[in-house]
C-alpha cells in the first residue's frame, strides 16, 4: 500500500500546512496549541499525521508496524525540515517506551486489525502522562457487520464473534482488500477504555453521509450506517480489573 501510495499512504498536502493543527484536529480537542507537547502518533505512519503534528509544534514520535509507511514520514520530515522520531513496532506492544512518556496520543483507524482492543488501551495508558489526552478513531461495529444486498444493506456478520471477518476481495472506503479485521463491540470500544484508566470527554461520528450519492456508494451507505467513531479521552485513573466479559468461548 505504501509503494502504491494507497489513500492511507499519501503525505499531507501543502495547503494542510497552512494551519497544520486545524487540519488534523477539526473539533479543537487539543485546545489550539500543542507547542512543546510530547505527541505519540500510534499506528500512524504514512507521511500525514506525524509531520502535521510536528509542524504544529509537537515533539512527535510515530509508531507503525510497517517500515515502508515510516519511510514516508522520514521523507516528508526531510523535505519540510521537521524533526520526527519513528519507531517500527506493533501498536499492542509499547514496552520500548517509559511510563508517562507522552502528553498526547493520536491513533487513527487501526484497532480493527487486532483481536484484543483492551491490550492496546492499557499500553497507551501506561505510556501517557496523567491527565494526558488520547484521541482515537475506530470503525463502528455495525459498519463492519453490514454488506450490500441489491439495493439495500443487510447485517451479514454476527455482532458476537471472536474470529476475524473474511478478507475483503476488493478495496473500498469501508474495508481494505486482503486484510483481516475484527468487529469490536461497544462494550470493548468504550467500556475497555474506561477500565484502562480513561475518562471519555467527547465523541463524534465523522460525517460522510450523502443521500444524493449513487446507491451502494460510500456516501449513500454512510447515510444509513455511520462508518467511524472518534473519541476524546483523558488519562485520569489507574486501570481496573476487567469484569467478566463475553469471549468466543463463553457462548
HELIX and SHEET records of a PDB file:
HELIX    1   1 UNK A    7  UNK A    9  5                                   3    
HELIX    2   2 UNK A   14  UNK A   17  5                                   4    
HELIX    3   3 UNK A   20  UNK A   24  1                                   5    
HELIX    4   4 UNK A   49  UNK A   55  1                                   7    
HELIX    5   5 UNK A   67  UNK A   80  1                                  14    
HELIX    6   6 UNK A  111  UNK A  113  5                                   3    
HELIX    7   7 UNK A  117  UNK A  127  1                                  11    
HELIX    8   8 UNK A  141  UNK A  145  1                                   5    
HELIX    9   9 UNK A  186  UNK A  186  1                                   1    
HELIX   10  10 UNK A  187  UNK A  191  3                                   5    
HELIX   11  11 UNK A  192  UNK A  195  1                                   4    
HELIX   12  12 UNK A  218  UNK A  224  1                                   7    
SHEET    1   A 7 UNK A  84  UNK A  88  0                                        
SHEET    2   A 7 UNK A  59  UNK A  64  1                                        
SHEET    3   A 7 UNK A  38  UNK A  42  1                                        
SHEET    4   A 7 UNK A 102  UNK A 107  1                                        
SHEET    5   A 7 UNK A 128  UNK A 139  1                                        
SHEET    6   A 7 UNK A 228  UNK A 235 -1                                        
SHEET    7   A 7 UNK A 198  UNK A 204 -1                                        
SHEET    1   B 2 UNK A 146  UNK A 149  0                                        
SHEET    2   B 2 UNK A 152  UNK A 155 -1                                        
END                                                                             
